[in-house]
Amino acid sequence: MSSEKFENPAQNKRYLGDLVNNIITEAKDEKDMFKDIPLDFRHHKPKVLHKMPEAWRMNEYENVEKLLKQREEVKLLGGEEKIIDGRQTVEMYVRAKSMAPSTTRPM
């Protein structure tokens, strides 16, 4: 907000401060709550709430049991889950990058 109503900037600042205080006071006043003014909801579309099918729902214990069964099946089939170590991957990348020849040209 700005004001050039007065010559002195301090007066303009004081005027704006008083104006803001008046606006806040009016907003907090409960005499007129605008209940007599109708609201126009033509522009507002209600939010669509999707329902999750009951068949998809699992409680915590069912989820844990399902994961344990899947892991057992993987072990029985002879496959192992490969765990990637992020720290090791970054270190290998840095080593490879430092050993690679530089592609920049001297000026």
C-alpha positions in Angstrom: 0.0 0.0 0.0 1.2 3.5 -0.6 -0.2 7.0 -0.1 0.7 10.4 -1.4 -2.2 12.2 0.4 0.2 14.3 2.5 3.5 16.0 1.8 5.4 14.4 4.7 6.2 10.7 4.3 5.6 10.2 8.1 2.1 11.5 7.8 1.4 9.1 4.9 2.8 6.2 6.9 0.6 7.1 9.9 -2.4 7.4 7.7 -1.8 4.0 6.2 -1.3 2.5 9.6 -4.6 3.9 10.9 -6.3 2.7 7.7 -5.1 -0.9 8.3 -6.1 -0.7 11.9 -9.6 0.5 10.9 -9.9 -2.4 8.4 -8.9 -5.0 11.0 -11.4 -3.5 13.5 -14.2 -3.7 11.0 -13.3 -7.2 10.1 -13.5 -8.3 13.7 -16.8 -6.5 14.3 -19.6 -9.1 14.6 -22.5 -6.7 14.2 -22.8 -7.4 10.4 -21.9 -10.9 9.3 -23.4 -10.5 5.8 -25.9 -13.2 6.4 -28.5 -11.3 4.3 -26.3 -11.4 1.2 -26.8 -14.5 -0.9 -23.7 -16.5 -2.0 -23.2 -17.4 -5.6 -21.8 -20.9 -6.1 -22.2 -21.1 -9.8 -18.4 -20.9 -10.3 -17.6 -23.5 -7.7 -17.5 -27.1 -8.6 -17.7 -29.6 -5.7 -14.6 -31.7 -5.1 -15.0 -35.3 -6.3 -14.2 -37.7 -3.5 -13.2 -41.1 -4.8 -13.9 -44.2 -2.7 -11.3 -46.9 -2.5 -12.8 -50.3 -3.2 -13.0 -52.6 -0.1 -11.1 -55.3 -1.9 -8.0 -53.0 -2.1 -7.9 -52.2 1.6 -5.4 -53.9 3.8 -4.6 -53.6 7.4 -1.0 -53.3 8.6 -0.7 -57.1 9.5 -2.0 -58.3 6.1 0.5 -56.1 4.3 3.4 -57.4 6.4 2.3 -61.0 5.9 2.0 -60.5 2.1 5.5 -59.0 1.9 7.0 -61.8 3.9 5.3 -64.4 1.7 6.7 -62.7 -1.4 10.2 -62.7 0.0 9.9 -66.4 0.9 8.8 -67.1 -2.7 11.8 -65.3 -4.1 14.1 -67.2 -1.8 12.5 -70.5 -2.7 12.9 -69.8 -6.4 16.6 -69.2 -5.9 16.5 -65.5 -6.7 17.8 -62.9 -4.4 16.7 -59.4 -4.1 19.5 -57.1 -5.2 20.2 -54.3 -2.8 21.9 -51.3 -4.2 24.2 -49.3 -2.0 23.8 -45.7 -2.9 27.0 -44.6 -1.2 29.0 -47.2 -3.2 27.3 -46.2 -6.5 28.3 -42.6 -5.9 31.9 -43.5 -5.0 32.2 -45.6 -8.2 30.8 -42.7 -10.3 33.2 -40.2 -8.8 36.2 -42.5 -9.3 35.2 -43.1 -13.0 34.6 -39.4 -13.5 38.0 -38.4 -12.1 39.8 -41.0 -14.2 38.1 -40.0 -17.4 40.0 -37.7 -19.7 39.0 -34.1 -19.6 36.9 -32.9 -22.5 37.4 -29.2 -22.0 39.8 -27.3 -24.3 42.3 -24.8 -23.0 41.7 -21.2 -24.3 
